[in-house]
Amino acid sequence: MKGKNLQMHCCERCQIYWTCDTKWYRGERKEENVCCPRCNFYNECLEKLKKKEKSTSR
């Protein structure tokens, strides 16, 4: 896992999805819509992604 860049896209589960300054900033600059630690679900989703990556890399 070390060295891999895990990215999750921001989703509607986020409590600030519709009003997130970070999301709007990135959108205006045509950057990828990546989830950030401001989301209440960030750590939960990151753990799921890590588990998924680990199981598929075997």
N, C-alpha and C positions, 0 to 999 in steps of 0.2 A: 504494500500500500504506500510505502514511503516514496515520495517523488511524484505520485499521481495527483492530478488536480481534480478533485471531486467537485462537480458543480451541479446544483439543483436549480431548476427554474422556479421563479416566484409563482406561487399559486394562490387561488382564491381563499384557501384556508387561513392565510395570513390575516391577522386582525387589522392591519393597516394597508391591505392590498390596494384599495381604491384611492387612498390618500397619501401613499408613501412618497416622500420627497426623493429618496434614492431611486425608486422605480421610475419616476417621472424624469429625473435627471438623465438616467441611462437611456430612456426612451427617446428623449429629445436629441441625443447624440448618436442614435441608432446603435447603441451598445446592447449586448446580450442581456436579457432579463433574468439575472441570476439572484437566487435567494440570498439574503444576508442575515446576520445575527440579530437584527431588529425584530424579526419575526418570532412569535412565541413558539412556533413549531420547528424552528431551525435545528435545534439540537436533536429533536426526535427524528426529523427527516434525515439528518446527516447520519445518525446511527443506522437507520434503515438502509441508506445508500451504501454505507461502509460494509454492512452485512451482506448486501446483494453483490457488491464488487468482490468481496472475499469468497463467496460461494461460487461465483462464475469464474474466478481465476484458478480454481483447483483443477 
